[in-house]
Amino acid sequence: MILLLVIVECGNNPGEKNDISHVESWAYQLQKAIPEDIVTSGFELIVIDYSLDGTEEKRYSLQDIEKIKNGGVIPIAYLSIGEAEDYRFYWKEDWSISPPAWLGNKNPEWEGNYKVKYWYDEWKKVIYEYLDRIIEQGFMGVYLDVVDAFEYWSDSLNGEDTFLLAEDAAKKMIDFVEEIAQYCRDEKNKEDFYIIPQNGERILQYDTARNYLHTISGIGIESLWYDGVVPVSSEERKERISYIDKVVSIGKPVFSVDYVDDGTGYKNENRRRIDDYRTKALSKGYIPYVARLDRRLDELNIIPGIQP
């Protein structure tokens, strides 16, 4: 009887859950995320940066993340593994003049971001150091961005000095994600640490041993139904869904975000588009998050009665 009481109590610790299959709402905020606001928002899972503004100086404390967990919200840390960012703690000033061998070209769409040869040990060491910080802060998992970098390095027109065959590029990324999971779960003794890649679902085409599929805890998906306010073509959507549903088929969650809210309020055309996106995502069994059209992800987008 005493043993039974101990088991029940351990299983009910706020925020300490063994899986995320129960989650019905999530939010995505990479700037200005306030722990107190997250706790009172009503969302069950939150993806945030490890820092209030991305810098080391304003990284969240263990107490900040514990506050989120104690409020019953699962905190997941954003981490780009396919690009380097020049405002992060690891960036060296001379890299822009004399870049390391693993650093590629600038991403013209995102200021301060650079492509990386993610299979290089030097880059992996950077990521492991980043993971150390995230784990020390008390995050329960990571949201891995730019997993689709394997498509960039298998593009012969990428303008880089390196070109990989598609299968080779994909398998190098699969290996990297597996190594990240092993580092967190085994070396750092975080057995239930969540590994959630964002996009890059086409990598499953090359996951012949299903190692990637069984390593990840779920998947995050951007802009599946809308590219801003413009509907995505049915051909592209169907092709992406054919891979995403492999994740669903083994009972793992899909965290969907479409940037469809133009900020004019839940009415008229904006309401129609928000409802259309949510209806379609829910019909697939995905967990939707309606984000603002500007993609800044600098606020919790709460729509009373709809989200969360």
C-alpha angles and dihedrals in degrees: 000000000000091000091052091054091052092052093050093049093049092050092053100055107131112259094000102111126152096225142011098225090107095058114118101173137033140172135209119211122157101172134049095359110172116202093216091054091049092053093052096040097086095234116133099208129028131195110204139156118264087245137046091240103009096265128115091236092064100039114142118260126234087253091055093054093042088055089057093047094046088053089061096255123127109229116212122183122225114232128174110213098169099052137039119227120213094216095060126104093251097057117113118209094226093056091088089059102031107019122194117252092258096055116098136186128313118270102241091204097056121046113232096013124122131188115245135203091238095192092066115107091224092061092045089055089054090053093047090053088050090050090052089060093047093050093046089054091057101249114160097217148341134258104214114212130196093027084144088071085105087074091053094052092047091054110100089205095057093112092233131122089242132067125175132191111256094247092048093048091048095048091049089055092046089053091049094052090048090050091051090052092048092048093052100037101037111021094037093036095235097137096175097042110145120234111195118172119201116227120324089111091151087074086081088074087072097038092098094155090046089231093133093047092052094042098056122077094212137316137259118220128194129202098353096151103019135033093205104305094338118094115241114242115265091235094057093042094050092048092052093045091053087067098035092056089061086069091049091048092067094046100260122138128251115214105204125193126181121180096224105129109100092190097248093115135261096304145091117358093351091057092047091052094046092049092046092052094046094047092052094046093048091047088060093048093250124139108241130212119186108214131187119271093240091066092220092128089204098136143036103259103218119180108187112241092005110053126061 
